[in-house]
Amino acid sequence: FLNLDRAIFQDRHVRQAMMWAIDRQKLVDTILGGQGIVIHSPILPDSWAYDPNVRRDTYDPRKARALLEEAGWFDENGDGVRERGQLKLEFTLATNDDDPVRVKFIEAIRDQLAEVGIRAIPQAVPWEELVGQQLRLRRYDAILSGWQNLPPDPDPYPYWHSSQANEEGLNFANFINSEADALLAEARSITDRKRRFELYQHFQYLFAEEVPSILLYQPVYNYAVDARIQGVQIGPMHDSSDRFRTIVRWHMLTRRVLYSEARERGLITP
């Protein structure tokens, strides 16, 4: 999440440049061992509301540098950090210290952003402080966190509607956009799926343009299945119980044999 109340993040060029400066696929490959899928939308790919044509900003540090310079951000004093006037392009990037994977992510993101003249200062803090003091009270610059159990029938309203940009709400980025508000409010108030798709499609395009936060990845989970079990189907999981979604079709292949044959093969004992 980027705190859009912070001066540097109010510049959309900075947010877009960060998208191009972060090699998300490399992060997934090196830190997660490839066990993740880079995402480009706040609506996940397995949802009926996902638009596969949404803009995908891939790693391009050259484009990031050009965009920052176009917006007036230069490293005038040669310290490796760009500035515009009295404003330096630096911020703290926090996460919870009990998650070593997330700590590795913020350190790697720091290194990648440094290549384009942005200074991210990693900050690993206890979970209680991260949520209770930083996220809830919006006392942070940027935070690496995540959402869990997002349903296939989406409702991004709690996370991105301006009415939720307060201590009790979940709009941690403080994203205030009247167009997004209208789209999200209408989409959750109707049942016409075609119309809802159109609204969410528009919202995804708007999100890609505004970049209110940097989307990273969707994790891949692995679980073992005995080779004798047939009919197991592997698909998207929205929570841990989803791996049992097709359990009624699980079975084992068996055949009937004569008692004498079974005894000869040691399948039964006298």
Residue pairs with C-beta under 8 A, 6 or more apart in sequence:
1 135
1 140
1 142
1 143
1 145
1 172
1 173
1 213
2 9
2 15
2 18
2 141
2 142
2 173
2 212
2 213
2 214
3 9
3 138
3 140
3 141
3 142
3 143
3 172
3 173
3 174
4 10
4 173
4 174
4 175
4 176
4 212
5 138
5 174
6 91
6 141
7 87
8 14
8 87
8 89
8 90
8 91
9 15
9 91
9 141
9 142
11 71
12 210
12 211
13 67
13 68
13 70
13 71
13 73
14 68
14 71
14 73
14 89
14 118
15 210
15 211
15 212
15 214
16 57
16 67
16 211
17 63
17 64
17 65
17 67
17 68
17 71
17 116
17 118
18 64
18 113
18 118
18 211
18 214
19 57
19 64
19 211
19 214
20 57
20 58
20 59
20 60
20 61
20 63
20 64
20 67
21 59
21 61
21 64
21 112
21 113
21 115
21 116
21 118
22 59
22 109
22 112
22 113
22 214
22 216
23 59
23 112
24 38
24 59
24 216
24 217
25 38
25 58
25 59
26 59
27 105
27 108
27 109
27 216
27 217
28 34
28 35
28 36
28 37
28 38
28 216
28 217
30 108
31 101
31 104
31 105
31 108
32 101
32 217
32 219
32 220
35 219
35 220
35 222
36 217
36 218
36 219
36 220
37 45
37 217
37 218
37 220
38 216
38 217
39 45
39 215
39 216
39 217
39 218
40 54
40 55
40 56
40 57
40 208
40 215
41 50
41 51
41 54
41 204
41 207
41 208
41 215
42 156
42 159
42 160
42 203
42 204
42 207
42 215
43 49
43 50
43 51
43 154
43 156
43 200
43 203
43 204
44 50
44 150
44 152
44 154
44 218
44 236
45 52
45 218
46 152
46 235
46 236
47 152
47 153
47 154
48 152
48 153
48 193
48 197
49 153
49 154
49 196
49 197
49 200
49 201
50 204
51 197
51 200
51 201
51 204
51 205
54 204
54 205
54 208
55 205
55 208
55 209
57 208
57 211
61 112
61 115
61 116
64 116
65 116
65 117
68 82
68 89
68 116
68 117
68 118
71 84
72 84
73 82
73 83
73 84
73 89
73 117
74 82
74 83
74 84
75 81
75 82
75 83
75 117
76 83
77 83
80 114
80 117
80 119
81 88
81 89
81 90
81 117
81 118
81 119
82 88
82 89
82 117
82 118
83 89
88 119
89 117
89 118
89 119
90 118
90 119
90 120
90 121
91 119
91 120
91 121
91 141
91 142
92 120
92 121
92 122
92 123
92 140
92 141
92 142
93 106
93 109
93 110
93 120
93 121
93 122
93 123
93 141
93 142
93 143
93 144
94 106
94 122
94 123
94 124
94 125
94 130
94 134
94 140
94 141
94 142
94 143
94 144
95 102
95 103
95 105
95 106
95 122
95 123
95 124
95 125
95 130
95 143
95 144
95 145
96 102
96 124
96 125
96 126
96 127
96 130
96 145
97 103
97 124
97 125
97 126
97 127
98 126
98 127
102 144
102 145
103 122
103 124
105 144
105 216
106 120
106 122
106 123
106 124
106 144
107 122
109 120
109 144
110 119
110 120
110 121
110 122
113 119
113 120
114 120
120 142
125 134
130 143
130 145
133 139
134 140
134 143
135 143
135 145
135 172
136 167
137 167
138 167
138 172
138 174
143 172
144 216
145 172
147 159
148 239
149 238
149 239
150 238
151 238
152 236
152 238
154 200
155 187
155 188
156 184
156 200
156 203
157 164
157 184
157 185
157 187
157 188
158 164
158 169
158 170
158 171
159 170
159 171
159 172
160 171
160 173
160 175
160 180
160 184
160 203
160 207
160 212
161 171
161 180
161 181
161 184
161 185
162 171
162 175
162 176
162 177
162 178
162 180
162 181
163 169
163 171
163 181
164 170
164 171
165 171
165 173
165 174
165 175
165 176
173 212
173 213
175 210
175 212
175 213
177 206
177 210
177 212
179 206
180 203
180 206
180 207
180 210
183 199
183 200
183 202
183 203
183 206
184 199
184 203
186 199
187 196
187 199
187 200
187 203
190 196
221 237
221 243
223 243
225 232
228 252
228 253
229 250
229 251
229 252
230 250
230 251
230 252
230 253
231 246
231 249
231 250
231 251
232 246
232 250
233 245
233 246
233 249
235 242
235 245
236 242
237 243
257 265
257 267
259 268
262 268
263 270
